[in-house]
Amino acid sequence: MKKLSARRRHPLAALVVLLFALATTGGLYAAFAPANSAQADSSQTLSVEQGKKLYAVGCSSCHGLSGEGTKLGPSLVGVGGAAVDFQVGTGRMPAQQPGPQVPGKKVIYTQAEIDQLADYVASLGAGPAVPTADQYAAGDVARGGELFRTNCAQCHNFAGAGGALSEGKYAPSLDNVSAKHIYEAMLTGPQNMPSFPDSTMSQQNKQDIIAYVEHVNNPAKNPNYGGLTLGALGPVTEGLFGWIFALGALIAVAIWIAARTPKAKKS
């Protein structure tokens, strides 16, 4: 007992106990920790590194080496992966040239590369994540129509055909836009569009709007019972049609009648 008591009072006893406890904890963690978690972390780290390389080549000249922004492009800190997936996934980024509106164009990155860019930008600061398929699943068409006419039709037109804004800007057409990108646009508010986070517009409301947009842009589900849509731009094209064709037809008929009316004989 005296020998054991003497060992406990040894100056290195506490250090030995600490090292033994750490070794035991590490061994237990290595034995029982899920391997998938470690693999996921490693995969995520690799994706961020690959995204950083892609960013340095294709994005840093406008947005800065660390996403801090420059005179040519805004800061990307805190925009989240959803903004990257929308902008790059629709071909808007990288932009061909600066201007009041960056149009969509052919996508130059693969989806895997877009995911890597999104992971890197997401690592710069917390922001909206890329939505999953269940988040942008279609909802109720009728309810979505009400929400769309209240929140979106002022710029995108009641049928999502797009419309002109001030100073060379415009709201793009929503025809052939994927449900994922519509959801991301509402979530992040790209360019001139206001953002609608879940605190402002719930996920269900976004799904309802997506259902309405898909419905009005699907001829099989929404046939044009009234005839030609004239671009679905409302009174602009309808008025233009009236002036050019209807009024033109009336003038042509008036000229035809005047040409065939016999002239009165002089007395």
Secondary structure, DSSP 8 states (H G I E B T S, - for coil): -HHHHHHHTSTTHHHHHHHHHHHHHHHHHHHHS-HHHHHHHHHHHHHHHHHHHHHHHHTHHHH-TTS---SSS---TT-HHHHHHHHHHTT-SS-SS--S--------S-HHHHHHHHHHHHHHS-------TTTT----HHHHHHHHHHHTHHHH-TTS--EE-STT-EE---TT--HHHHHHHHHH--TTS----TTTS-HHHHHHHHHHHHHHT-TTTS--TTS--GGG-THHHHHHHIIIIIHHHHHHHHHHHHHHS------
